[in-house]
Amino acid sequence: MKAWNFKMFYDGACPMCSREVRFLKSKNKAGTLAFEDTTSPEFDPIKYGISTDPNRLIHGMLPDGTIVKGVEVFRRAYKEIGLGWILAPTGWPILKNIADACYIVFARNRKAIGRMMGAKCQDGSCDIK
């Protein structure tokens, strides 16, 4: 398997996040997209230089160690699976600011949105604290 070009850190306790990762994994034919569950006991954000809570906002990493956050993670992940054109407009001027702002609102409320859409959480992991 080829070395990864992009690593996505995801919240494995979030049903919507896990569903997205399952989709990305199914399309990751070249194996250039790697994944790491931030809820795993082995995950250490300090190892990657992530100083903020990785479950509040999605993070990703380039092979050189550069960390990216938010919608940029999805743009890069979709590019790796050959579907970058779908999210390309979210990187265009003006639309980028709108997409980034919308994602922040979504990220804060993703578990509640998931529950409204029928997502089931294990062990109360989707409870709002």
N, C-alpha and C positions, 0 to 999 in steps of 0.2 A: 504494500500500500504506500502511496506517495505521502510525503510529509505534508502536514496541514499548512494551509495558507492563511487561515483565520480560525481562531478559537472563540467559541461563544460560551459565555458563562450564563447559566439559566437557573431559575428558581424551580427546582424539581417538585416542590410542594404546591406549586400553582398549577391547577389543571389546564388553564388556557396556555400557559408557558410550555407545559409538557406536551400538549397537543401540537403546538407549533414546532417543537423540537422533533417530535415523531415525524411530522411532515418533512422537515428539512433533512432528517436522517434518511428518509425513504428516497429522496432525490439526490443524495450525496454520493453519486455513483463513482466519482473520481477520488473520493475520500480526502478531499482537500479542506473540508470543514470539520473541525473538531469541536467537541462539546464537553463541558464540565458543569456538573450540578453543584450549585453553591450551597445546597442544603446537606450535602454529603459531609459526614464527620471528618473526612480527610481533606476537605477544601479549606485552604488557608489564604484569605485575601491578601495578607501581608506578603506572601510569597510572590504575588503578582504586582505588588505596589498599589493595590486598591485600598484607598483610605476611607472611602464611604461604604455604606452598607450595599453590597452587591445585589441584594434582593429588593432594594427600593427602586433601582433603575438598572436596566440591563447593561451589561458590560461585555466587551469582546477584546481580543488581543491579536496583534499582528505578530509574525514570527520574530521581529526585532524587539518585542516586549512593549511596544506602544499600545496603550489602552485606549479604546474608544467606547463611547457610551451612547445610549438612546437609539434613535432611529438609524444612526450610522451603523450600528451593529446589524440591523436587519438589512440595510443596503448591501453591506459586505457579505453577509451570509447568503442572501439571494443571488448575488453575483457569483459566488462560489458554486452554486448549484445550477447556474446557467439561466436564472430567471431575474437577473439584475434589472432588466428593462421594466419589470413590474414596479419596482420602487425607485427607479431613476428619477422620476419627477419630484420625489421628496427631497432631493438634493439640489434642485434648481433654486436660484435666488427667489426670494419671496416665499415660494412654497416650502423651502427648507425651514424657515422660521415658523411657519404655520404648523408643519408636520412635527417639528421638535416640541412646540408648545402643546399640541394635541397629545403627543406621546406622554409628556410629563403628567398631564391630567389622567390619561388612561392608566399609566403605571401606578399612580397613587390609588386608583380605584379598580384595578384589574381583578382582584379577588371578588369584590362585590359584583362587578359586571359578570364575572364567570358564574357566580351563584344565580344571578338573574337569568342567565342563559342555560341554567340547568346543570352546571358543572358540580361535581361532587368532590368534596375534600375529605382526606383521611385525617383522623385524629384532631379535627378542628383546626387544621392548618390554614384554613381560609377565614377564620374568625377575625373580625376587625378588633384590634387591640386599642 
